[in-house]
Each structure stands twice: as C-alpha cells, then as structure tokens.
Amino acid sequence: MISVDSRFSRFSIVGLMGALLQLLLIYLQTKYFSIGSAAVTLIAVEITILHNFIWHQCFTWSDRDPRTSRQIARLRRFHIGNGLVSLSGNVLLVYCLVERLKAPIVPTSVGAIILCSLANFQLADRWVYTSISATKIGVVAVEAKRIRMEQSVELDCFVPSNNICYRHEECSPTSTSCREKPVT
C-alpha cells in the first residue's frame, strides 16, 4: 500500500505535468487564436483533466483495482469530481481576475491550479480511486441500513376494530402501530 505522503507526491508530479500542459495550451491558444480567456481555459482544462486521469490511473493510484472494467466508472467520477472543481474553479477565477480585473492570464491560471489541487486530491483519493472492496463495503452497509429502516417502520400494526395486532402483511390503511401490544 502506498502511503499518503508518497501518493500526494505522485499526485503533485502528475499535477505539475498537467499544470504545464494546461499553461502551454492556454499560451498557444491565446497567441494563435482569437478566443476569449474563459473558453481558452475551458478547453485547456478539459484536455488536462483527461491527461491527469490517465497518469493518475497508471501512476498515482495504480495499486487500486486497475481493472479496465472500472475505468469508465472512474473516468465518470473523475470528471464529476475533479472536473467540476477544476473547470468551475479555473474558469471562475480566470474570468473574474482576467476579464474583470485585467490580470495576466498565465499567472492567474497558476493561482487557480494551486487552489483547486488540494480539493482535487481529496476527491480523487476518497471517491474516484476507491478500492473495489471499499466501494462494495459501502454499498453493503447502505443496503443493510435501508433494510433495517424498512423493517423497523413496517413491523406490525394494531387494528382498533378487533383489538388485535397483526404482522405487517396483514395491516390495512386504518391500522396503527402496536409496539406495546402482543403480536398474533
């Protein structure tokens, strides 16, 4: 098992490669195309998200169930979690600082990347790259809790007309709970 420090170091290496890719894409798009800063950032971040996913899958979290059958689900969670944080965080910060305050785009993008990285590590470690056993345990625990709740709600009922408690299958809409009464 990889320690948290080692994993965060790997995450940071991939993140640095992704940040350099994102900054290069932003620089090239703003230099050679006349696209607004928010759109340029959106394109660069999306490409970087895919780049980082592949590297995290193969390097950062390579010890966590690398089966290909789970990659689509992980990519979906990576896009939902890390993608949402990166896209919304980067685009919002770049729009506010570059478009409104006229800050330079590359240093603004560096700041946005740093701010989003800690949230992205937590999301990736706790949700995107969870091991199969942790995922199954969580599903089993939620299902067991749901069953217990259903059983506790639907145990038995008291029918006032005949003063008898019945099992749930025999209850009618007019019956009430009979926790204190004996069940027949």
C-alpha positions in Angstrom: 0.0 0.0 0.0 1.3 3.5 -0.9 1.5 6.0 2.0 -0.5 9.2 1.8 2.7 11.3 1.6 4.0 9.1 -1.3 0.6 9.3 -3.0 0.4 13.1 -2.6 4.0 13.3 -4.1 2.9 11.3 -7.1 -0.3 13.4 -7.4 1.8 16.5 -7.3 4.1 15.2 -10.1 1.1 14.4 -12.3 -0.4 17.7 -11.3 2.7 19.6 -12.3 2.8 17.9 -15.7 -0.9 18.7 -16.1 -0.3 22.3 -15.0 2.5 22.7 -17.5 0.3 21.2 -20.2 -2.6 23.5 -19.3 -0.4 26.6 -19.3 1.1 25.7 -22.6 -2.3 25.1 -24.1 -3.5 28.5 -22.7 -0.5 30.3 -24.1 -0.7 28.7 -27.5 -4.5 29.2 -27.8 -4.3 32.9 -26.8 -1.3 33.5 -29.0 -2.6 31.9 -32.2 -6.4 32.0 -31.9 -8.7 34.8 -31.0 -10.7 33.0 -28.3 -11.8 34.5 -25.0 -10.0 33.7 -21.9 -12.8 31.6 -20.4 -13.2 29.5 -23.5 -9.4 29.0 -23.8 -9.3 28.0 -20.1 -12.2 25.6 -20.6 -10.5 23.8 -23.5 -7.1 23.6 -21.8 -8.6 22.3 -18.5 -10.6 19.6 -20.3 -7.6 18.3 -22.1 -5.6 18.4 -18.9 -8.3 16.5 -17.0 -8.0 13.7 -19.5 -4.2 13.8 -19.3 -4.2 13.7 -15.5 -6.8 10.9 -15.3 -4.6 8.6 -17.4 -1.5 9.4 -15.4 -3.3 9.0 -12.0 -4.8 5.7 -13.2 -1.3 4.4 -14.2 0.9 6.0 -11.6 -0.7 7.7 -8.6 -3.4 5.2 -7.8 -2.0 2.2 -9.8 -2.4 0.0 -6.7 -6.2 0.4 -6.5 -8.0 -2.1 -8.7 -6.7 -1.3 -12.1 -9.2 -3.5 -14.0 -10.3 -1.9 -17.2 -14.0 -2.6 -16.3 -13.8 0.1 -13.6 -12.1 2.7 -15.8 -15.2 4.1 -17.3 -16.9 4.5 -13.9 -13.7 6.1 -12.6 -13.5 8.5 -15.6 -17.1 9.5 -14.9 -16.3 10.1 -11.2 -13.1 11.9 -12.1 -15.0 14.2 -14.5 -17.8 14.8 -12.0 -15.4 15.5 -9.0 -12.1 16.7 -10.2 -13.5 18.0 -13.5 -16.1 20.1 -11.7 -13.6 21.5 -9.3 -11.0 22.2 -12.0 -13.4 23.6 -14.6 -15.5 25.7 -12.3 -12.6 26.9 -10.2 -10.3 27.7 -13.0 -12.9 29.3 -15.3 -14.5 31.3 -12.5 -11.1 32.6 -11.2 -9.8 33.3 -14.6 -13.0 35.1 -15.7 -13.1 37.2 -12.5 -9.4 38.1 -12.4 -8.6 38.4 -16.1 -11.8 39.7 -17.6 -12.9 41.9 -14.7 -9.7 43.0 -13.1 -7.4 42.7 -16.2 -4.9 40.4 -14.5 -2.5 38.5 -16.8 -3.9 35.1 -17.8 -0.9 32.8 -17.2 -0.1 33.9 -13.5 -3.9 33.8 -12.8 -4.1 30.3 -14.2 -1.2 29.2 -11.9 -3.0 30.5 -8.9 -6.2 28.8 -9.9 -4.4 25.5 -10.4 -2.9 25.6 -7.0 -6.2 26.5 -5.3 -8.0 23.6 -7.0 -5.3 21.0 -6.4 -5.9 20.2 -2.7 -9.7 19.7 -3.2 -8.9 17.5 -6.3 -6.5 15.3 -4.3 -9.1 14.6 -1.6 -11.8 13.9 -4.2 -9.6 11.5 -6.2 -8.3 9.7 -3.1 -11.6 9.3 -1.3 -14.0 8.9 -4.2 -12.6 8.4 -7.7 -9.9 5.8 -7.0 -11.5 4.0 -4.1 -10.7 0.3 -4.0 -13.3 -2.2 -5.1 -13.6 -3.6 -1.5 -14.2 -0.2 0.0 -16.9 0.5 -2.6 -18.6 -2.8 -2.0 -18.5 -2.4 1.7 -20.1 1.0 1.4 -22.9 -0.4 -0.8 -23.5 -3.3 1.5 -23.6 -1.0 4.6 -26.1 1.3 2.9 -28.3 -1.6 1.8 -28.2 -3.1 5.2 -29.2 0.2 6.8 -32.1 0.6 4.3 -33.4 -2.9 5.1 -33.2 -2.3 8.9 -35.1 1.0 8.4 -37.8 -0.7 6.3 -38.1 -3.5 8.9 -38.3 -1.1 11.8 -41.0 1.0 10.1 -43.1 -1.9 8.8 -43.0 -4.3 11.8 -46.6 -4.7 12.9 -49.9 -2.9 13.3 -52.9 -2.6 15.6 -56.4 -2.8 14.3 -58.8 -1.0 16.7 -61.9 -2.7 15.4 -60.9 -6.1 16.8 -58.2 -5.0 19.3 -55.6 -7.3 17.7 -52.0 -6.8 16.5 -51.0 -8.3 13.1 -47.8 -8.8 11.2 -47.2 -6.1 8.5 -48.6 -8.2 5.6 -52.0 -8.2 7.3 -52.2 -4.5 8.1 -54.7 -2.2 6.5 -54.5 1.6 5.9 -56.7 2.1 9.0 -54.4 0.2 11.4 -52.0 1.9 13.8 -48.7 0.8 15.4 -48.8 -1.7 18.2 -45.3 -1.7 19.7 -46.7 -2.3 23.2 -49.3 -5.0 22.3 -48.7 -8.7 21.7 -48.5 -9.8 18.1 -50.7 -12.7 16.9 
